[in-house]
Amino acid sequence: MEPRIVYVHGDGNKPREEVLTSQWDSALFGVDMGSASRMAHWAPLLHPEPLPDGRADPLDGGAVPAEETRESAPASVEATEEFVARTLAEARAETAGRAAGAEGAPGTGAGSDQPLAGWLRDMGYLAEALAQDGGPPVGAPGGPEARLLPSFARTRLFRLLVEHTFKDVHAYFFGGAGAAIRDVVRQALDQAREGAGAGGPLVVVGHSLGSIVAYEVLAEEPRDVDLFVTIGSPLAITEIQDVLAGPPAVPAGVAVWRNASDLRDLVALDHTLRPEYAPVHLVTDHLVLNTSGNHHGAREYLATGPVREPVRALFGGLAARQTG
């Protein structure tokens, strides 16, 4: 009845499963945890060739060679703002053409109190992967004008944005890959409950898009999870909640949910899950310092106290025994 931990990685290509698992173990526990840890390694579904073992993952805060940056870098901030302005105009035109009351007039409808333009602009800054503090803050002048849109228009804009910038997110929500990715997470959870781990504490850690996948699997099929940890998660963003399979709530079976984000992490643009995911007493939001180049790195999140401490408390002396 030893504890088990299941990791769910985020967007982009990754190293081989055993390499990535060991990297996360080292960041969280300071040692490779062997059979006590497991990675829900879904990257091969979208990226047939893994990153070389010594290669840094750019979405995990690592650097990439300049020639590959030129080939694969998302649009610049200026191009993204032009894209935002154009798609906002298209959505407003579509909104105006709809019959009154079908989804609500512009500025009404479920969740329409969330201005979208500022979020889109900020995601553009993430797409450029700024490696330093600064840049126009949220709501700074010079960006596209923020308007309140009904949920169907926000969802359409969100879909266009992720197709434009974040390919794996688009594949998960709109490209037909979601079911297969969730299957990988289900299998990892099932395997974690087998053998010596049966009946012992279970921890699930999801980073970025991986936090969404882990959340949806746990919401679909309730499991006893002693600690659910989300790091660099976009689950608090209204546009993400618009496209989830069900309304936001703590998944049945989750005893404790800890959410950690850095204020400079623009994937986790909204840092508080607690107001939207009931029952609120099960959720705690933590602001931490993520020292990776883009403030989104998984290993940097795993090394922070609010993430490490509750996990290590459940694992007791197991990490120390792994070094013996």
C-alpha positions as CSV (number, residue, x, y, z in Angstrom):
1,M,0.0,0.0,0.0
2,E,2.7,2.4,-0.9
3,P,1.9,5.8,-2.4
4,R,1.9,6.4,-6.1
5,I,2.1,9.6,-8.3
6,V,0.9,10.0,-11.8
7,Y,2.3,12.9,-13.9
8,V,0.4,14.4,-16.9
9,H,2.7,16.6,-19.1
10,G,1.6,19.6,-21.1
11,D,1.8,20.8,-24.7
12,G,4.6,20.2,-27.2
13,N,7.0,17.4,-27.9
14,K,8.8,15.7,-25.0
15,P,11.7,13.4,-24.3
16,R,11.2,9.7,-23.9
17,E,8.8,8.7,-21.2
18,E,11.5,7.4,-18.8
19,V,13.6,10.4,-19.2
20,L,10.7,12.9,-18.6
21,T,9.5,10.9,-15.6
22,S,13.0,11.0,-14.1
23,Q,13.3,14.7,-14.7
24,W,10.0,15.4,-12.9
25,D,10.9,13.0,-10.0
26,S,14.2,14.8,-9.5
27,A,12.5,18.2,-9.5
28,L,9.8,17.1,-7.0
29,F,11.6,14.6,-4.8
30,G,15.3,15.1,-5.5
31,V,15.6,11.5,-6.6
32,D,14.3,9.1,-9.2
33,M,11.2,7.4,-7.6
34,G,11.3,4.2,-9.7
35,S,8.0,2.3,-9.8
36,A,6.3,4.8,-7.4
37,S,6.0,7.4,-10.2
38,R,4.4,7.2,-13.7
39,M,4.1,9.6,-16.6
40,A,1.0,9.7,-18.7
41,H,3.1,10.2,-21.8
42,W,0.7,11.2,-24.5
43,A,3.2,13.3,-26.6
44,P,3.8,10.4,-29.1
45,L,0.2,10.7,-30.2
46,L,1.0,14.0,-31.8
47,H,4.8,14.0,-32.1
48,P,6.1,10.7,-33.5
49,E,9.8,11.4,-32.7
50,P,10.6,12.3,-29.1
51,L,13.1,15.1,-28.2
52,P,16.7,13.9,-27.9
53,D,17.5,13.0,-24.3
54,G,19.6,16.0,-23.6
55,R,17.4,18.5,-25.4
56,A,15.4,21.1,-23.5
57,D,11.7,21.4,-24.0
58,P,11.0,25.0,-25.0
59,L,7.5,25.0,-23.5
60,D,9.0,23.8,-20.3
61,G,11.3,26.8,-20.1
62,G,14.2,25.4,-22.0
63,A,16.0,27.0,-25.0
64,V,15.9,25.8,-28.6
65,P,18.5,26.3,-31.3
66,A,18.1,29.6,-33.2
67,E,17.4,27.9,-36.5
68,E,14.5,25.9,-35.1
69,T,13.2,29.0,-33.3
70,R,12.9,30.7,-36.7
71,E,11.1,27.7,-38.2
72,S,8.7,27.0,-35.4
73,A,8.2,30.3,-33.5
74,P,4.6,31.5,-33.3
75,A,3.5,34.8,-34.7
76,S,5.0,38.0,-33.2
77,V,3.0,40.2,-30.8
78,E,2.2,42.6,-33.6
79,A,0.9,39.9,-35.9
80,T,-1.1,38.3,-33.1
81,E,-2.8,41.7,-32.3
82,E,-3.7,42.1,-35.9
83,F,-5.2,38.6,-35.9
84,V,-7.1,39.4,-32.7
85,A,-8.5,42.6,-34.1
86,R,-9.6,40.8,-37.3
87,T,-11.2,37.9,-35.5
88,L,-13.0,40.1,-33.0
89,A,-14.5,42.1,-35.9
90,E,-15.6,38.9,-37.6
91,A,-17.2,37.6,-34.4
92,R,-19.0,40.8,-33.7
93,A,-20.4,40.7,-37.3
94,E,-21.6,37.2,-36.7
95,T,-23.1,38.2,-33.4
96,A,-25.0,41.0,-35.0
97,G,-26.4,38.7,-37.6
98,R,-27.8,36.2,-35.1
99,A,-31.5,36.3,-34.1
100,A,-31.9,38.3,-30.9
101,G,-32.1,36.1,-27.9
102,A,-30.7,33.0,-29.5
103,E,-27.5,33.2,-27.5
104,G,-28.0,36.7,-26.1
105,A,-27.0,40.0,-27.6
106,P,-23.4,41.2,-27.5
107,G,-22.4,41.7,-23.9
108,T,-24.9,39.2,-22.5
109,G,-25.0,35.4,-22.0
110,A,-23.1,32.9,-19.8
111,G,-19.7,34.0,-18.9
112,S,-19.8,37.2,-21.0
113,D,-18.3,39.3,-18.2
114,Q,-14.8,38.2,-19.2
115,P,-13.2,40.6,-21.7
116,L,-11.5,38.5,-24.3
117,A,-9.3,40.9,-26.2
118,G,-6.8,41.4,-23.4
119,W,-6.5,37.7,-22.8
120,L,-5.8,37.1,-26.5
121,R,-3.2,39.8,-26.6
122,D,-1.5,38.3,-23.5
123,M,-1.5,34.9,-25.1
124,G,0.3,36.5,-28.0
125,Y,3.1,37.5,-25.6
126,L,3.3,34.0,-24.4
127,A,3.5,32.7,-28.0
128,E,6.5,34.9,-28.5
129,A,7.9,33.2,-25.3
130,L,9.3,36.4,-23.7
131,A,12.2,35.4,-21.5
132,Q,12.2,38.5,-19.3
133,D,9.7,40.5,-17.2
134,G,8.0,43.5,-18.8
135,G,6.0,44.1,-21.9
136,P,2.6,45.8,-21.9
137,P,0.6,44.7,-18.8
138,V,-2.9,43.4,-19.0
139,G,-5.2,46.1,-20.2
140,A,-2.4,48.4,-21.4
141,P,-3.3,50.9,-24.1
142,G,-2.3,50.1,-27.7
143,G,-4.0,46.7,-27.9
144,P,-7.3,45.8,-29.5
145,E,-10.3,47.2,-27.8
146,A,-11.9,44.9,-25.3
147,R,-15.5,44.0,-25.9
148,L,-17.8,41.7,-24.0
149,L,-18.9,38.8,-26.2
150,P,-21.4,36.0,-25.7
151,S,-20.0,32.5,-25.1
152,F,-20.4,31.2,-28.7
153,A,-18.3,34.1,-30.0
154,R,-15.6,33.6,-27.3
155,T,-15.4,29.9,-28.1
156,R,-15.0,30.6,-31.8
157,L,-12.2,33.1,-31.0
158,F,-10.5,30.7,-28.6
159,R,-10.6,28.0,-31.3
160,L,-9.0,30.3,-33.9
161,L,-6.4,31.4,-31.4
162,V,-5.2,28.0,-30.4
163,E,-5.2,26.8,-34.1
164,H,-3.0,29.9,-34.8
165,T,-0.7,29.4,-31.9
166,F,-1.0,26.2,-29.8
167,K,-1.3,23.2,-32.0
168,D,-1.6,20.5,-29.3
169,V,-4.4,22.4,-27.5
170,H,-6.2,22.7,-30.8
171,A,-5.7,19.0,-31.5
172,Y,-7.1,18.1,-28.0
173,F,-10.2,20.3,-28.1
174,F,-11.0,20.5,-31.8
175,G,-8.7,18.1,-33.8
176,G,-10.1,14.8,-32.6
177,A,-7.1,13.8,-30.4
178,G,-8.9,14.4,-27.1
179,A,-10.2,10.9,-26.5
180,A,-6.9,9.2,-27.3
181,I,-5.0,11.5,-25.0
182,R,-7.5,10.9,-22.2
183,D,-7.1,7.1,-22.7
184,V,-3.3,7.5,-22.0
185,V,-4.1,9.2,-18.7
186,R,-6.7,6.5,-17.8
187,Q,-4.2,3.8,-18.4
188,A,-1.5,5.5,-16.3
189,L,-4.0,5.9,-13.4
190,D,-5.1,2.2,-13.7
191,Q,-1.5,1.0,-13.7
192,A,-0.7,3.2,-10.7
193,R,-3.4,1.4,-8.7
194,E,-2.0,-2.1,-9.5
195,G,0.5,-4.1,-7.5
196,A,2.1,-2.5,-4.4
197,G,0.2,0.8,-5.0
198,A,-3.2,-0.8,-4.6
199,G,-5.0,1.0,-1.8
200,G,-2.2,3.4,-1.1
201,P,-2.3,7.2,-1.5
202,L,-2.6,8.5,-5.0
203,V,-1.2,11.9,-6.2
204,V,-2.0,13.3,-9.7
205,V,0.0,16.2,-11.1
206,G,-1.0,17.9,-14.3
207,H,1.0,20.7,-16.0
208,S,-0.5,23.2,-18.5
209,L,-2.7,21.3,-21.0
210,G,-2.0,18.2,-18.9
211,S,-3.9,19.7,-16.1
212,I,-7.0,20.0,-18.4
213,V,-6.6,16.4,-19.5
214,A,-6.2,15.1,-16.0
215,Y,-9.1,17.1,-14.8
216,E,-11.5,15.9,-17.5
217,V,-10.5,12.2,-16.9
218,L,-11.1,12.6,-13.2
219,A,-14.4,14.3,-13.9
220,E,-15.6,11.6,-16.3
221,E,-14.6,8.7,-14.2
222,P,-14.4,9.4,-10.4
223,R,-11.4,7.9,-8.7
224,D,-10.0,8.2,-5.2
225,V,-7.3,10.8,-5.5
226,D,-5.7,11.9,-2.2
227,L,-4.0,15.0,-3.8
228,F,-4.6,16.6,-7.2
229,V,-2.0,19.2,-8.1
230,T,-2.3,21.6,-11.1
231,I,0.7,23.7,-12.1
232,G,0.7,26.4,-14.8
233,S,-2.9,25.5,-15.4
234,P,-5.4,27.5,-17.7
235,L,-8.4,25.8,-16.0
236,A,-9.5,29.1,-14.4
237,I,-9.8,30.9,-17.8
238,T,-13.4,31.4,-18.9
239,E,-12.6,30.4,-22.5
240,I,-11.2,27.1,-21.4
241,Q,-14.2,26.4,-19.2
242,D,-16.4,27.1,-22.2
243,V,-15.0,24.1,-24.0
244,L,-14.8,21.6,-21.1
245,A,-17.0,18.6,-21.3
246,G,-18.9,19.6,-18.2
247,P,-19.4,22.6,-15.8
248,P,-16.5,23.4,-13.5
249,A,-16.4,21.4,-10.2
250,V,-14.0,19.5,-8.1
251,P,-14.0,15.9,-9.5
252,A,-15.7,13.4,-7.3
253,G,-13.1,11.4,-5.4
254,V,-10.5,14.2,-5.2
255,A,-9.8,14.9,-1.5
256,V,-7.5,17.9,-1.9
257,W,-6.8,20.1,-4.9
258,R,-3.7,22.4,-4.9
259,N,-3.2,24.8,-7.8
260,A,0.1,26.7,-8.2
261,S,0.8,29.5,-10.7
262,D,3.3,32.3,-11.2
263,L,1.8,35.7,-11.9
264,R,4.1,36.0,-14.9
265,D,2.9,32.6,-16.4
266,L,0.6,33.7,-19.2
267,V,-0.8,30.2,-19.7
268,A,-2.2,30.4,-16.2
269,L,-3.5,33.9,-16.9
270,D,-6.3,33.5,-14.3
271,H,-4.7,32.3,-11.1
272,T,-7.7,31.4,-8.9
273,L,-9.6,28.1,-9.5
274,R,-11.3,28.2,-6.2
275,P,-14.2,30.6,-7.1
276,E,-15.3,28.4,-10.0
277,Y,-14.6,24.9,-8.8
278,A,-16.9,23.9,-5.9
279,P,-16.8,22.7,-3.2
280,V,-14.4,25.6,-2.6
281,H,-13.0,24.2,0.7
282,L,-11.2,21.4,-1.3
283,V,-9.3,23.9,-3.5
284,T,-6.3,26.0,-2.6
285,D,-4.6,28.5,-5.0
286,H,-1.0,29.3,-4.5
287,L,1.1,32.0,-6.1
288,V,4.7,30.8,-6.5
289,L,7.9,32.0,-8.2
290,N,8.7,30.0,-11.4
291,T,12.2,30.8,-12.4
292,S,12.1,29.2,-15.9
293,G,12.7,31.5,-18.9
294,N,9.0,31.8,-19.7
295,H,7.8,31.3,-16.1
296,H,5.8,28.2,-17.2
297,G,8.4,25.4,-16.7
298,A,7.0,22.2,-15.1
299,R,10.2,21.3,-13.3
300,E,10.5,24.8,-11.8
301,Y,6.9,24.5,-10.5
302,L,7.6,21.1,-9.0
303,A,10.5,22.5,-7.0
304,T,8.3,25.1,-5.2
305,G,7.3,24.6,-1.6
306,P,3.5,24.7,-2.1
307,V,3.8,21.8,-4.6
308,R,6.6,19.8,-3.0
309,E,5.5,19.9,0.6
310,P,2.0,18.2,0.4
311,V,3.3,15.6,-2.0
312,R,6.3,14.7,0.2
313,A,4.1,14.6,3.2
314,L,2.0,11.8,1.6
315,F,5.1,9.9,0.5
316,G,6.7,10.0,3.9
317,G,10.1,8.4,3.9
318,L,9.7,6.7,0.5
319,A,11.9,9.2,-1.3
320,A,14.7,8.8,1.2
321,R,14.5,5.0,0.8
322,Q,14.9,5.4,-2.9
323,T,18.5,6.7,-2.3
324,G,19.4,3.8,0.0
